[in-house]
């Protein structure tokens, strides 16, 4: 299955935000509450509640970041 190229920015935002939310929420949860039997369920709940916010942020902020990077690089 291939996704049309016009959806590349949305797919990029979805994948980047999902990966970042998974990593960061696991780290924060492990540091704040430790790793225990309920960790996987808490981690999944954390991911599912924070991913929509991260996806919206990445989607909105990415074009601005690309402009800033373009101005800062040669």
N, C-alpha and C positions, 0 to 999 in steps of 0.2 A: 504494500500500500504506500503510495507516494502522496504527499500533501502538496498542493500547488504553491509555487514560489511566492505568490502574493501574500500568503499567510506566514511567511518566514519570520517577520518581526513578532507576531503573536506567539508562534511556536517557540522562538528564542526566549521570550519573556516567560512563558509557561515553564519551560525546562530549567532555565536559570533560577527562577524563583523557587521551584520545587526542590532543586538540589540544595540551594542555600538554606531554605527553611528546614529541610531534613537534617542537614549538618549542624546548623546553629541551634535548633531546638534540642537535638540530642545532646549537644555539648552543655547548653545551659541547664537542661533538666538533670544531667548527670552531676554537674557541679553543685546545683542547688539542692537536689533531693537524693542524690546517690543512685547507684544502679541496684535495683531490687526486682522482685517478682512482678511488680506492677509497672515497671519501667516501659515495656513495649506498648501497653495500652495508653499510658500517659503520653508517651512520645507521639503515638498516632493521633491522639486527640489534639495535642499541641500543633502538630503539622496541619491537620485539617482546619483548625480554627485560624491559624496565622497565614496559611498559603494565599487565600484570596487577597489579603492586604499586601503581601509581598508581590503578588502578580500584578496588581494594580499599580503599585509603586514602580516596579521595574518597567512596566509598559509605558508609564507616563514619563519617567525620568530618563530612560535610555536615549531618546533623541537628543535631549539636552546634554547628556554626558558625551555622546558622540561629537557634538559641536565643540564642547570644551576640549576634548582630546584632540580634535582636528586643529584647534587654535594653538594648543600647547606643543604640538609635534611638528617637525619639519617635513 
